[in-house]
Amino acid sequence: VFYQENVRIPESVSADAMMASTVTNGSCGENLTWEFIETSGTLTISGNGAMYDFEIDGTPWQEHKNGISKIVVEEGVTTIGDCAFCGLESASDIQIASSVESIGYYAFCDCDMVAIELPDSLIELDEGAFISCEKLESIAIPSGVTSLPKSVFSYCYALTTVDIPETVTSIGEWAFSDSGLENITLPGSVTEIQKLAFNCCSNLTSIHLSEGLLSIADCAFTGCGLTEVTIPASVSSITENPFRTCRFLQRIEVAEGSENFSSDSAGILFNKDKTKLICCSIGNDCDNGTYSIPQSVTEIGAYAFYDCWQLTSVTIPNGVTTIGENAFRHSYNIANLVIPESVSVIGQAAFLECHNMNTITFVGNAPSIGKDAFGDIEVTAYYPVNNITWTESVRQNYG
């Protein structure tokens, strides 16, 4: 991007005021100009059409970044370019005209506003558009927007309220990660929640998932403050455990009519016929820390009991063939474990960091054991039925 800067001195001001009223300007689009008035701290974008896209720290007003407190995007501008206002940490007053249709990649990253009004004309938000706007408290998404992309509101620590319209169909990866959300309703238009979309939203205690949702990706709600969740009947895909490390989660329920999922009184989520155990409610202590997996289960999914800190004992029925990777990882209060003869596969890191585990008993033939399945915990393991004590060679060969 090539541009020129010049200095204009208003004729009506005194010589002393001339120095203080420095105006710097230049080009920022084929038919757009920018102007910065130092005395007011105002950066104004004027003209018609789209802004150029910029690299981070590559805007023509970069040298004035610490003095910009107000941004005005005037009528006629249609696109706010990539990284346009990224890093303007003093910009607390932002005005966007009704002609703007698109906000680019990392456009307002690290800006200082508490609130911003997005125009009804807006139809596209790009990745990270408002990432790390740490003071932003609330925002309403215009009805022309159809997706909330990757990291669009990540690290917006003060963001407690978001109004999502019925036009939005997708919540992207990391979209609200590490934000301050306390509760949220996703409209029925949302069909997918991508992985880590609400990662580490520790203040998020309530979420309403509407009928119409089709898929929830793994880690979608990792580390949230949720206490209970209802899975709509429309959901057909849940990959791995979307509620990992949700330590206050007491209950996962499945709405009546679901053809794909079910749950039990302990808040455990299964597939419809309960042959696969998908994930548990970490905050539910089941029966005083004990849980017996139903006889119908043949597969314990990846991360199913990850970080289940209240679980002290789990009974795995003969019939389970697969224990997925990281299935019981960091469930550090489980003391003893019996692996039934039906188990043929124990996935990578399945019991890693179960530091209080004392005894593991294998029944029947040796399963295939993934790398670090038991990590470096000091246990007495019997392998298989003839009570051969776990040796270093067995550890090396079988995890």
N, C-alpha and C positions, 0 to 999 in steps of 0.2 A: 504494500500500500504506500503510495507516494502522496505527500501533502505538503502544504506550505503554511507557515505561521507568520502573522504580522501583528503589529501593535497599532491600535487606533486610539486617538486621544479626543474625547468629545470637546467640541468648540466652546461649550457653555461653562466649563469648569475652570477653576483657577489653576495657576501653575503648580501650587502645592498639591492640589487635588488630582492633578494629572498623573502623578506618580502612583497615587493610591487607587486610581480608577483604571488600571491597566486591563485591557481586554485582549485576549489571545484567541485566535480563531484559525480555521483551516478546513480541509475537506475530510469527510469520513464516509463518503459514499459517492456514487456516480453523480447523484443530484442532491447530495446532502452536505451540509456544513455544520461545524461545531463552533461554539463560542464559550469561552470561560471568562467570567468577570470575577476578578480576584477579590474585590471589596465585599461582594455578596456571597462568594463561594459557589456561584451558580454555573453549572455546565448545561448548555442548551444545545439540543440537536434539532436542526431545522431543515426544511426542504421537502422533497417528495421521493418516495421509493425506499429501497433497502440500504441498510448500513453495510459497510464492509465487515468481514470477519477478521478478528485480530487474534494474535497469540497472547498468552498471559504476559502482562507487563509490556505489551507491544502497541498500546494505543497512542494516538498522537497527543493526548492530554496526560500522558503518564507522568511528566515532570511536575504536574500540578496536583497529583493524586491526593496529597495530604491536605490540600486546601479546598477540595471539592466537598461541600456539605449538602448541596441540592442538585438534583438532576431533573431536567425538564426535557421530555421527548415530545416535540410539538406535532400538531396535526399535519398529516401528510407522510410521516414516517411509517413505513409498513413493517419493517423488520429491525429488531435490535440484534446486532451481530454477536458472534461468538466472543466471549471474554470482554465485551464492550466496556463494562463498568466493574470488572473483576478487580478486587483489591482496593476499592475506594472505601476504606474503612471509616471515613468520616461522613459518608453520604447517608444522611438520616431522613431526608425529604426527597421522595421520588415521585414524579408525576409522569404518567404514560398516557399519551393521546389515544383517542378512540379509533384511530386508523391503524394501530399496530396489530398485526396478525400473528407475528412469530417472535419468540424470545429465544435467543441462541444459547449455545453451549457455555456454561459457566458465566452467563451474562452479568449476573448480580452477585457473584460469589464474594463473600466477606463484607457485604454492605451492611450499614448500621441502622437500617430502618426498623421501627417497631411495627409499622403497618404499611401495606401497599395495596392500592386498588388496581386490579387488573381489568383492562377494558373488555367490554362485551365482544369486541371484534376479534379477540385473541382465539386462535385455533390450534396453536402449537407451542409447547414448551419443550425445550431441548434438555439433554442430560445436564444435571447439576446447575440448572438455571439459578436456583436460590441457595445453593449449598453453602453452609457455614454462615448464614445470616443469623447470627446468634441471638439477636434481640427481637426478631420477628415473632409476634405473638399470635396472629391469626391471619387467615387468608381465605378468600372465596374464589374457587376456580370457575371461570366463565363457562357457559354452557356449550361453547363451540369446541372446547378441548375434549379430545377422545382418549388420551392416555397420559398418565403421570410417569415420566421416564425415569431412568436410572439416576439415583442420588439427587433428584430434583429438590428435595427439602432435607437432605441429610445434614446432621449437625446443626439444625435449627433448634437449639436447646430450649428456647422460650416458646416455641410454637405449640400451643395447647389446643387450638381449634382450627379445623379445616372443613370447609363446606365443599363437598364433592358432588357435582351435578349428575343427572341421569345419563349424560352423554359419555362419561368416562367408562371405558371397557377394560382397561389394564392398569394395574399398580406395579410399576417396574421394580427391578432389583435395587435395594437400598433406598427406595424412594423416600421413606420417612425415617431411615436409620438414625438412631441417637437423637431423635427429636423429643420435644417435651409433651407430645400428645397424651391426653388423659382419657379421652373416649372418642370414638369415631363410628360413624355409620357408613358402610359401603353400599351404595345403591344397587338395585337389581341389574343395572347395566354392566356392572363389573363382572367379567367372566374369569379373570385370572389374577392371582396374587403371586408375583414372582419371588424367587428366593431372597431372603433377608430384607424384604420390603419394609418390615417394621422392627428390624433388628435393634435390640437394646433400647427399646422404648420403655424404660423402666416405670414410667408414670402411667402407662397405658393399662388401665384396669378394666376397661369395658370396650368391647367391639361388637357391632351388629353386622353379621354377614348375611346378606339378603339372598333370597331364592333367585337363581339365575347364575350364581357363581359356579364355575365348572372345575377350576383347578387351584390347588394351594401347594406351592412349592416348598421344598425342604428349607428349614430355618426361617420361614416367613415371619415368625413371631418370636424368634429366639431372644430370651432375656427380658421379655415383656412382664408387666405386673398383672397380667390377666388372672382373674379368679375363676371364671367359667367361660366356656365357649360352646356355641351350638353350631354344628356343621349343617348347612342347608341340604335338603334332599337332592338338590340339583348337582352337587359336587360329585364328579366322577373320577377325579385324580388327586391323590395326596402323595407326594413323594417324600419318603423318609419321615422324620419327625419334625413337623413345623413349629412345635412348641418347646423346643429344647431349652433347658435352663429357665423355664417359667416357674419359679419356685413357689409361687402362691396359687398356682392353678389347681383348683379343687375338683373340677369336673369338666369332662368333655362329653357333650351330648350330641346325638345325631337326630336330626329332624325326622319326624314320621314320614314314611313314604320313600326313604332312601333305598335305592337299588344297589348301592355300592359299599355302604359302611354301616357299622353298628357300634354300640358301646355297652358297657355293663355298669353295675352299681358303684364300682370303684372308680369310674371315670376313665376307664381304659378304652382306647379306640381300636377297633378291629375292622377288617373287611367284612362284607355282608354276612358270609357264612362262618365267620370267626375261625378261619384257618390261618389267617395272618394277624399277628398282634402288631399294630402300627406304632402306638405310643401310649404312655401312661400320663396321668395327671400328677405331676411331681408333688404338689402340695397335699395330695390325698394320701393319708398313711395306710390306706387299704384297711387291713384288720390289725391295728396296732403294729404296723411295720411289716406284716407278713402278707404274701400274696401267692395264691395258687393259680397258675396259668390254666385256663380251661382245657379239657381233654381234646377239644376239637382243633386246637392250634397245632400247625405243623411248621410254622415259620415265625420266628421272633425277628421283627424288622430291624434294620440299621437304626441305631440311636434310640431304640424303643424305650429303654429305661435309663437313658443317659442322665446322670446327675440326680437320680432318685435317692436323695439323701435320707429320706425317712424309711426306706426299705431295708430291713435287717435280714429278712429271709424270703427266698423265692423258691417255689416248687415248680420244676419243669417236668411236664408229663412225658411219659413214654409215648412217642408219636411225633414229637418235635424233631424235625430233621435238620433244620438250619437255625443257627444263632447268628444274626447279622453283625456286620462290623460295628464296633463301638456300642453294641446293644446295651451293655451294663456299665459302660465306662463311667468312672467317677461316682458310681453308687457305692460309696466308700464304707457304708455300714453293714453290707452283706458279709456275714461271718463264714458261713459254710455253704457248700454247693455240691449238688449231685447232678452229674451230666448223664442222662439216661442213654441206654444202648441205641436208641433210634437216631441220636444226633450223629450226622455224618459230616457236618461242616460247622466250624466255629470261626467266625470272621475275624479279620484284622482288628486288633485292639478291643476285642469284645468285652474283656474284663480288666482292661488297663485302668490303673489308679484305684482299684478296689483294695485300699490299703489295709482294711481290717479283715480281709479274707484269710482264714486260718487253714481250712481243709477243702480240697476239691477231690471228689470221688468220681472216677469214670466207670461207667458200667458198660460191659460189652466191648466191641471192637473199637480200635482207635479211630477217632474222627480226624478229618483234615483240619489242622489248626493254623490259622493265619498268623502273620507276623505280629509280635507283641500282643498276642491275644490275652496274656496274663501279665504282660509287662515285667517289671522287676520286683513284684511283690513277693515276699517270703512266705510261701505256703507249703504245706505238706500235701502232695497230690498222689493219689493211688491210680496206677495206670498199667493195664486196664483192670480186669476182675481179679487177677492174682496178686493184687496189692503191691506191685512194684513201686517203690517210692520214687517220686520225681527226681531225676538226676540232671546234672548240668547238660549232658548230651541230649537228653529228651527235651530240655528247655530250648536248646539251640535248634534242634530239628523240628520241634513242633510249636514254637512260639514262646 
